């Protein structure tokens, strides 16, 4: 694998609590862009604001044509698919829902894999559907790394289990071990 340039994270049910723990433990010197897709009933602006209180890295809502900036957590806005274009700028889409969701983890993961290839780490956390599993498979097919929360440690095991079943994983571990792994992979 190449040195990671970006991390994409997907979650659903239980995702806010998982993201709080994960972001709180990321190193504030992390030089990678972090892209987050969380299925939530509240708007992403609200989610980004709430997560910012638990992150040493800046947390912002991703907007159209905004670049994916290193050392910043970009949160997918509610009601839109978040895609990454080849020039590493974001695009928003109101295309059909994927896995009953918009934003869709698969859509973000697919576009990030096409952009970053082997310099990408995909992370699937807790959730109650299979969104993210096919996108994680695309990340692995492009040479990137797949990290999956151990289903037994997830608030909702369906999403990480689907990721394991469809994509497999380079690392499968409890939530508390994921941020230290990302810090090691990204800072050494």
Secondary structure, DSSP 8 states (H G I E B T S, - for coil): -----EEEEEE-TTHHHHHHHHHHHS-TT--SEEEEEE--SS-HHHHHHHHHTT-SSEEEE--TT-B--TTEEEE--TTSEEEE-TTSBEEEE----BTTBSS-HHHHHHHHHHHHGGGEEEEE---SS-TTHHHHHHHHHTT-EEEEE-GGGSSS-HHHHHHHHHT--SEEE-HHHHHHHHHHHHH-
